[in-house]
Amino acid sequence: MLPDAKVSLLIALQIPALKYSMPPTAAVTTAISAFSTYTRQLIRLGQLQEARKCFSMAGVLYRNGSQLLKTAIEGVFVYAVSPFLDAQPVKELLPSSLQQVRSRHLQAI
């Protein structure tokens, strides 16, 4: 399991564009919020290869994270990118574990 204190550092290492906008000791929800904002910007700009990296990273964080991190991915990341997932090319980028989370969210509405 990934330690919560290392989440922002791990994201910054994997997504260099976030290195300076995310303090290495940011709280989990703060880190996931910044990560979500960045991912949405990539989708808006049509940079789907970079967005794919973000979706993959979110899947890894979700699979290997603490309950706090999983909750942040479900409640912040998936919620933030969900409006963009109606477009087929973007929807296919989301890992299956997060597609299931999104499906549960949509069923709850």
VENKAKA-V269813 format. One record per residue. N is the residue number from 1. RES is the residue in one letter. PSI is psi in whole degrees, 0 to 359 (none if undefined). OMEGA is omega as a letter, one per 40 degrees, with the letter a starting at -180 (999 if undefined). Layout:
BEGIN
N,RES,PSI,OMEGA / N,RES,PSI,OMEGA
END
This chain:
BEGIN
1,M,138,i / 2,L,134,i / 3,P,135,a / 4,D,324,a / 5,A,342,a / 6,K,359,a / 7,V,310,a / 8,S,323,i / 9,L,316,i / 10,L,316,i / 11,I,314,a / 12,A,326,i / 13,L,323,a / 14,Q,331,a / 15,I,85,a / 16,P,332,i / 17,A,339,a / 18,L,359,a / 19,K,317,a / 20,Y,346,a / 21,S,357,a / 22,M,114,i / 23,P,144,a / 24,P,344,a / 25,T,21,a / 26,A,147,i / 27,A,156,a / 28,V,310,a / 29,T,325,i / 30,T,316,i / 31,A,315,a / 32,I,326,i / 33,S,314,i / 34,A,320,i / 35,F,319,i / 36,S,316,i / 37,T,315,i / 38,Y,316,a / 39,T,317,i / 40,R,319,i / 41,Q,318,i / 42,L,316,a / 43,I,314,i / 44,R,324,a / 45,L,357,i / 46,G,17,i / 47,Q,72,a / 48,L,332,i / 49,Q,317,i / 50,E,323,i / 51,A,323,i / 52,R,318,i / 53,K,318,a / 54,C,316,i / 55,F,318,i / 56,S,316,i / 57,M,317,i / 58,A,321,i / 59,G,318,i / 60,V,315,i / 61,L,318,a / 62,Y,316,a / 63,R,324,a / 64,N,4,a / 65,G,171,i / 66,S,174,i / 67,Q,323,i / 68,L,315,i / 69,L,317,i / 70,K,317,i / 71,T,320,i / 72,A,319,i / 73,I,315,a / 74,E,312,a / 75,G,335,a / 76,V,300,a / 77,F,304,a / 78,V,319,i / 79,Y,319,a / 80,A,322,a / 81,V,349,a / 82,S,317,a / 83,P,337,a / 84,F,352,a / 85,L,4,i / 86,D,336,i / 87,A,126,a / 88,Q,313,a / 89,P,326,a / 90,V,318,a / 91,K,324,a / 92,E,344,a / 93,L,335,a / 94,L,128,i / 95,P,152,a / 96,S,324,i / 97,S,323,i / 98,L,335,i / 99,Q,322,i / 100,Q,320,i / 101,V,315,i / 102,R,319,i / 103,S,319,i / 104,R,320,i / 105,H,315,a / 106,L,325,i / 107,Q,330,a / 108,A,342,a / 109,I,none,999
END
